[in-house]
Amino acid sequence: MPAGRVMVTGAAGLLGQKIIDVFKRESEYELHACDLSGGIDGYFSLDITDRQRVLDVVRAISPSVIINAAAFTDVDRAEVDRELAYKVNATAVDYLAEAAFLFGAKMVHISTDYVFNGLKGNYDENSVPDPISYYGKSKLAGENLLRARLENHAILRTQVLYGFGKSIKKNFVLWVLEKLSNKEKFSVVTDQIGNPTLADELAIAVLKVVQRDAKGLYNVSGVQSLSRFDFAKAVAEVFGIDPSGMSPTTTDRLNQRARRPTNSSFICLKAQTELGLTVPSVRDSLYFMRQQMKVAGVFQPATKTIS
């Protein structure tokens, strides 16, 4: 089993926090957390779009593995702020891959289902990408730059990522919980289908990639494909909140700036067989998240707002 120093970018985000947590439970790894946010105790301050800073930090840490959990994920904003989206999702990936090559590290990179057009679903690792949003195009460019720069890499494509963490951006489940808990009226689309993925489970997959020194492309997501509306109904059921304020709608009624894949569901057989992944059902994963929130004291069913 390979061991050594592990550098994590985007460490303050939801997935970064989960990756830090799972690696901390493994005594053979020395963790080095990096994030754009300054002032976090024990973290390296790192803007991954700054090539010289990337080289300096990687030189200082001298990692055996670089895990890139940083990304520009605002799909609609990416249509407008294309330069920044490309810098973070593509150019910065090339900088990290260059540093990994120069200092002899493996790189594990997180990508997305948005590299597909979503016309058919059931995508596997051999499916041909065809992104329909600039976000998807920038993420695919990042994948390609990594492949061209560094042989010793693994790419994990995921989708509909959710979970609970400290001071994180609002994900789909947290958004639904906030709306339901505040008894607001809101709509959720019925015509966008995907595999909801608990961030904790994706972090375990990252650990297994490092432990097994796996290389190449892997789809890693939840095992069930369902619409966003059906997923939101499952959230309400598991968290015990009245769903009556939620109504179905369709994507064309939302007038979103960026196009979304209609059905980007994954086949994850490769990850299950090669990495030994066993992923719980959507409801079991939601129960796990609910328990985390209860332990943290931020969830009381039906009566209080999620904080």
Protein Blocks (a to p, Z undefined) as FASTA:
>chain_A
ZZdddddehklmmklmmmmmmmmmpmkbccddddfbghiehiacddfklmklmmmmmmmn
opabdcdfbdcfbfklmmmmmmlmmmmmmmmmmmmmmmmmmnopacdddddfklpgolng
piafkbccddfbfklmmmmmmmmmmmmmpmbbcddddehiacddehiacdfklmmmmmmm
nopacdddfkbccddddfklmmmmmmmmmmnopgcjdddddfbdcdfklmmmmmmmmnop
afklpccddfklnopabdcdfblcdcfklmmmmnopacddfklmmmmmmmmmmmnopace
hkaccZZ
